Every structure is written in structure tokens, then in C-alpha cells.
Amino acid sequence: MNLKALTSICLFFAASTILTAQQSVPVKPRILISTDIGGTDPDDNQSLTHFLMYSNIFNTEGLISSPSYGNGSKQEILRMIDLYEKDLPKLKKHIKDYPSPDALRKVTKQGRHGAAPYIGYTTATEGSDWIIKCASKKSTQPLWVLVWGGLEDLAQALHDAPEIKSKIKVYWIGGPNKKWSASSYAYIAQNFPDLWFIETNGSYYGFFSDHGVPEKLKGKNYYDNYIQAAGHLGADFKNYYKGEIKMGDTPSLLYMMDGNPADPFKESWGGSFEKLSHSPRIILNHSTTLSDTITVYALLDFQFKGPVIDIPADSACFKMTVKAGIGIQEWDGFYLGNGNYGLKYAAKETEVLSYQISSKIPGFPEQSGQLVVDNIWPGKKRPTDYQLGANWYTDKVDPGLFDGIRQGAKTVLKWRNEAMLDWAKRWEWLR
């Protein structure tokens, strides 16, 4: 065999490997999406557009508005379904079994507005009740709960019906969402450590990284090259980041589309993960300085004593103002009873943060401090950590899989081009 022929064969097999990298999914998965769409970050709108265009490959049992921060509501989900309805005739020319718009509207529910208090849950919502109802169905398959925002409705459902823990599997986009939903995360990790749970704090960033991405597929160029206002969904897409791709929640869908989702160790469009045996919890009951270093994504549990006051336990009664980078944000703190006060927080990235704790309560122990956030998750073990069961998974710690400062991001980034080109085919259907 001559060199030219051998080269051609090698190129053929290389191309075949690329084309067949996506693996078949054993069965059409049952999914429920909990999203903070319509809140402060419009990337959920981008991800919901992607979901709607691929909704034929899922059994969708719930679309829940769960804005732990911001003003999101189920009306925004319903608005997106209206756009999908207008594009559906074109989509169905290529694939027949897309869900009807009315079927999607029927499973769209309103969850909790705002973060849970220190205890991690409050009262049932339409959304949390729907999680329980879907999880309680008789089925040989688990219900996959894909969480794109806060964990409040999931935590509430587990609190109200703890028996559903064996019937669900969770893929959670953590990172900044962990900061907004720290109390609910702590409740789940402490009380349901044996839940099947993927916690991706860094891997999902790989989907909107442009490192090594061809020019046409880069986030700022994809809209003009592939979407081009195709259909009603395409015209609407320009309203989010002016069409630049972010879609930080989409890896949860990609994970369900590529191979057996029950195997978190596999390589997939939505990442590859490893077991997490302990989730860092750091109790802070003293003022901190720049000599204090904490673990990125760790649960920071501020606890301190103050005056005994006559208000219900778990009432918001003080504020923590945090300055990190160039941003300033404010967080509620809570009275725990008997002169005890507490607040939960999680830092989303390597940074130096400054905080100030204050209240109008007479005699309240106001304080301020600083913390250095490292970039090693989960880091060293501490006696105060949440001890997790056999089925909690997270971003791979291999330094070679970091994309910049984002742990595990290359496990998603390596498949980004393939996933985006696949999506481009469906945009072509809407022309």
C-alpha cells in the first residue's frame, strides 16, 4: 500500500471518529428542568431555545420557574413556548415527534421566588409539588432533574417528600448558582448525602469558552454564521447578549443527549465527572483577614452570637455586603433563636473578597473582614465538611482539564464544536 492510500485511510478513520463521537442514549430520558429564566442572566433563554429545538429527544415532565435571585417567572417559559409553537411546523417537517406546545404548557409551573432562609427550605410551591408528583410516578426510569439556577424547589420537594430521593437523579449547574442558593444546597448535602447528584461548578464553563474554537463557531460569531434570525426562535435569540453564545446551562441537556446518563464517568458532550466524597463546609465564627484562605465553591457558614430578640427563628434581620472584584452584592442573614445568628455563602471563583456585616438591631455585633479564595475544589478535608454518599459527582481535579481557572471545563470544551455544528443543522430547518 502506498503512502497516499495509507494517509487517506487514516484521514477517513479520523473523520469517522469525529462524526461518531456522540453516543446513543439507551432510552428517551424523563427530564424536569428547573430554571431561573427571566431573572438577571438571559443565558437561560438561550438554553431554553436549545432545549425546545431538541425537545423531541426527551420526555419532558416539568418546566419550573425557580428564581432564587431576580424576577423570573413561568410567564417567560410560556412566552418561549409560544415562539416554539410558531416554528413547530418547520421542525416537524424533519422530525415528527416533537411535543405539542400545549403539552409543554401543561407541565410549566411556578416555583419559589427568592432564596431560602438559613434552614434551606420554607413552604411548598407549585413547582416543588410538581417535582414530587413527577418523581412519584411509577416508572422503570429515574426522573432527571436538571437545575439551571437555585435548588430551592428541589430542597423543598425533598423536605416534603424525602422518599423521592431514590427516584430522581440531579444534574446541577452550580458555580454562581451555589452562591445564590447556599442554604438550600447545605440542606440537601447535609440531609440527603446519598442522593444521586452531579454538581458541576466549573465544567460547564467549557461550553462558552472560545479557546481553540474555529472562528466561525466562536460565541460572538455563531449567530451571524448559523442562526441568522432563522424562525421566530432565531429572531428572538438576538435579544440575549446580542446573540453572543453563553448558554451556561446547556451542558445539562448535552449530558442527557450523549451516551448513558447513569454513567457520570463517561466522556460526553455535557462533561465527565468524578466522585465527590466530601463537600467543603467552613464555619466562620470570627473576623477574618487576608491570612484566611477558603476553598472555592465551599459553603461558608457564618455563625455568631448577639442580642436575644423577640422575632421568629429563621427571620432575616441583618445584611452582609460583599465586595469581590468590581462588584458589590448584599445578602440576607438570619436570626436562629437564643441570640444566635447565621448566614450561608459560597464564593464562585478565585478572588479576594471583602465583607461587612451590619444590622439596625441595638447591640448587634457588626463586623467586617476579608478572605482569599483559592482555586482547589474540593480541597483538603475538614471535620465540618458534609460527608457525601457513593453517588455524588463533580468536576475532575486533573490540572490538565482546567480551561484557565475553570476546573474540568475541558471535558465540555472538547465537544463544543461538535455540539454546536449539530445545533446548526436544526437552525437550517427553520430557514
N, C-alpha and C positions, 0 to 999 in steps of 0.2 A: 504493500500500500504506500502511495507516495505521500509526501508531507502535506500537500494541498488537501488531499482527500481526508487525511487524518485530522487536519485542522478543522475542516468542515464538519466532521462528525463531532468533534469536541464542542464546537460552537453550537451545534444542534442540541446536544445534551445540556449545555449550559442554559440555552434559551428555554428548553423544556423544564428545567428545574425552576426557573423564574416563573414560568406560566402555571406550573402546578404546585406552587408553594402553598396556596390556600388549601386547607384540608376540609374534607366533607364533615358536616355536623351529623352525629348519629340520628337525632330526631329533631323535629322543629321545636325549639325551646319555648317553654312558658315564661314570659317575662312580664315584669311590672316595673315601670320607670317612675322614680321619684325625682322631681326636678324643681329647681328654683327659677325656672324660666320667668322672664318678665321682671326680674329683680335688677340688681346692679350690673350684671355681667351678661351681655347678649350672646355669649358663646353657646348658651343653652338653646337659643333659637336656631343657631347653625346646626347643632347636633340633632335637634328635633326634625329639621329639614332632612337631614341624612337618614334618620330613623324612618320617616314617612316614606321616603323613596325606596327603602329596603323592607318595609313592613310586611311584605309577603312572606318573608322567611321566618317570622316569629308568630307565635300565638300570644297576642298582646292581651293581658288580663287587667292591666291598670296603667293609667297615666295620672300621676298625682302631683299637684302643685304643693311643694313643701319649702317655702321660702323662709329659711331661718334668719335671713337678713334681706332687707329690701321689700318691694311692694309687689312681688309676683303673685299671680292668681291663676286659677284654672281657665279664666276667660282668655288668657294668652294662648294656652294649649288649644282651646276651641277655635280661636282665630286661625291658628296654624292648620288645624284640620280642615277649615273652610277653604284654605288655599289648596290643600291636598285634594279636596273634592273636585275643584276646578281642573286640576291636572290629571285626575284619575283616568279619564277616557284614553289619554295618550299612553299612560303607563300600562293600562290593561291590554293595549294592542300587542305588548311584548310578553307580559305575564298576566295570567288570568286571576290568580288567587290573592290579589290584594284585598285587605279587609275593607269593608264598607265604611264610609265616613261615620254613619250612624252607629256602627259597632264600636268605633273608637270614641265617639262622643259618650256613649253609654258607660264606658269604663273610666271616663275622666272625672276626677274627684278633687275636692279642695282639702288640703292638709293644713297643718299648723302655720300660722303667720308668726314669725319671730322665734328666737332661740328659746330653748327650755331653760328653766331656772337651775340652780345648783344641783338639785336632786336628779335632773336629767329627763324628767317627764312631767306632764301636767294632767290634762284631761283628754279624752278621746276626741278625734276629729273624724270627719267623713273619710279622710284619707287613711288614717290609721285603722279605722273599722274595715275599710275595703281591703287593706293588706291582710287582715285576719280572715276575712271572708274568702279571699282568693287562696290563701295558704291552707285553709281548712278543707278545700275541695278534695274529694277522693281522686287520686291520680298516682300513676306509677312514676311520674316525673316530679322533680322539685320545682318550686316557684323561684325563678331567678329574680331577685330584687336588685335593680340597677340604680344606684343612688348617685345623682348628679349634683347634689347640694348637701343640705344638712340631714342629720339622722333622726330628727325629732319624731317624725311619724313612724319610723321603724322602731325606735325605742319605745314609743307609746304602745305600739302593737304588741311588742314582746312583753311589756309590763302587763298589759290587759289580758293577753293570751299566751303565756310562756310556752304552752305546748306546741306552738307553731315553729319553734326553733329547729326542730328536726325535719321540717317540711320546706324550709327555704334555704337558698344559697345567695350570698350577697357579694356584689362587686361594687365597691365604693370608691369614688374619686375623692380622695382625702386632700392632703396639702392645705390650701387656704380654706377649704370647706371644714377641715378639722378645727380651725381657729374659730369659725362661726358656730360650730356645733360641739364644742368641747365637752359640755356637760352630758349631752346625750351619748357621745362616744364613750365617756367614762362609765356611764351607767351600763352600756352594753358590754364593754370589756370586763367590768367587774362582775356582772351578774349573769352573763351569757358567754363565758370564755370558750365554750365548746361549740359555738355557732360556726357554721362554715362561712368564712369571711375572707375576701380579698380586699386588702387595704393598700391602695396604690397612692402613695404620696408624691412620688417623683416620676414613675414610669410614664404616666400619661402625657407628661410634657413633651415626650418624643414625637407626639403627633403634630405639634405645631412648631417643631424645630425645623430650620432650613439648612442645617449642617449636612453637606454632601447631597443636597437635593437639587435636581436639574432646574435650570432657570424657569422653565415653563410651569413646573409644579410647585414653585415656591409660594408661600402663603399670599404674598402681595400680588402674584401674577395668575394664580389659578382661576380666579373669577373671569378675567378677561380671556383666558385661553380655553376654558372648558365650560363655564356656566353661561356667561354672556346673556344674562336675563332670560334664560330658557324657561318657558312656562311661567305660571303665577308664583311658584316657589322660587324660581330663579330671580324674578324681578324683585321679590321681597328680600332675598338674600343680601342684596346690596345695602340694606338698611343696617346691617350688623358689621361694625368695624369697616364700613365702606367696601364690604365684600372680601376683605382680607381674612384668610382662614385662621381660625383659632381652634374651635371645636374640641376643647379640653375634655369633654365628657364622652366623645365618640369612641374612645378606646373600649369602653364598657360594651358597646354594641359590637365592635370589631372582634372582641374576645368571644362573643356568642356566635359569631359568623365563621369561625375558623377552627375546626377541629372539635374535639370533645371538651366542652367547658368544665366537665368534672375533673379534668387534669390540669391543675394550675402550673405544673412544672413544664408543660409543653411549650414550644415556641408557637406564637400566634400573632395575628395582626394586633391583638389587644394586649400584648405583653406576655412575659414569662416571669414566674414568681417563685419564691422560696418560703419555707415555713418560718413563721414568727412565733417564738416561744414566750416572749415577754414584751409587753408594751410599756415603754418608759413612763413612769409617773414620778414627778419630782415635787415634794411638798416644800413650800416656801413659807416659813413662819418667822422670817427675819428680813430685815432690809438687806438688799443685795448691792454689790458693786461690780466693777469690771473684772474683778478677780473671780467672779462666779460664772461658770460656763455651764450651759444646759444643752441638752440634745435636741436637734431639730425635730420637729413634729411631736416632741414629747408632751405629755399632759402636765401642765404646770398647775399645781393645786395650792393657791394662796390661802392660808389659814391664819387667823389671828384673833386675839381677844379684844373686847371693847366693852362699852357700857351695856348693861342689861336694859332692853327696851321692850315696850309692850306692842309688838306687831307680830303677825303670824310668821312662823318659820318659813323659810324659802322666799321671803319678800325681798324685792330689790330695794336697796337702801343706800348704796354707795356706788361710786364710779371709779374705774381705773382708766386713766388716759395713757395711751401707749404711743410713743413716737418711735417709728422704725423706718430707716431710710429717709425718704422725704415725706412720708405720710403720717398723719395723726388720726388715731381712732379711739373711740370710747366704748367701754364695756361695763355692763351691769355687774355689781357684786351683791351678795345676798346675806341676809340675817339668818343664822342657822338655829337660833334659840340659845338661851342661857349665856348670853354675852359672847357667843361665837359668831364669827363672820367668815365668809369664804367666797372664792371666785376661781373659775377654771379657765385656762387659756392655753393655746398651743401656738408656737412660732412656726411660720410656714417656710422659712428659708434661712440660710446663713446670714446673720446680721448682728448688729449691736442695737439693742432696744433700750429705751428709757421709759419709765412708767411713773405715774403719780396716782396715789390712791387718796380719795377725799370724800367727805360727806358733810351734810348740814347737821348731822346728829351731834348734840353737845357732848364733848368729851371723846369724840371718835378719834382713834389713833391714826391720824393722817401720816402718810409715809411716801417716800419716793426711792427709786433705785435704778440700777442698770443691770443688764445681763448680756453676756456674749453667747451667741447661738453657734454651735459647731455644725459640722456637716456629716456626721456619722450616725446613721439610723440603723438599728435601734440603740447602738452604743453599749456601754457597759451595763451590767445588771445591778439593780438596786433592790433592797428589801421592800421598798414601797411600790415596785412595779406591779402592773396587772399581769398575773400568770395566766397564759392562754393555753387552750387545748390543742388538739392534734390537727385542727383544720383551719387555722388562721394563717394567712399568707400575705406577703408583702414584697416590696421592691428588692431585687437582687443586690447584694452588697458588693459584688465584684467591681473594683475600681475601673476596670476596662469597659464596664457597661454604663458608666456615667456619661451623660451628654452635658458638658460644662459642669454645673453644680448639681444637676438633677440625677439622682440615684436611679439606676435601672432604666433610664429613658431610652437607651439604645435598643432595648428589647422591643420597643414600639417603633422607634425611628427606622429600624432596618426594614420594616414592612410598609412604611408610609407611602412610598411611591406606588407600590402595587395596589394598595387600598384606594389611593386617590385616582389611579387610572381606571380601576374598576368602577368607581363612582362616576367618572367622566362618561362612561358608556350610558349610564342612566340619564345623565343630563342630555345626552344626544337624543334620547327618546322624547324629551319634552320640546324639541325644536319644532 
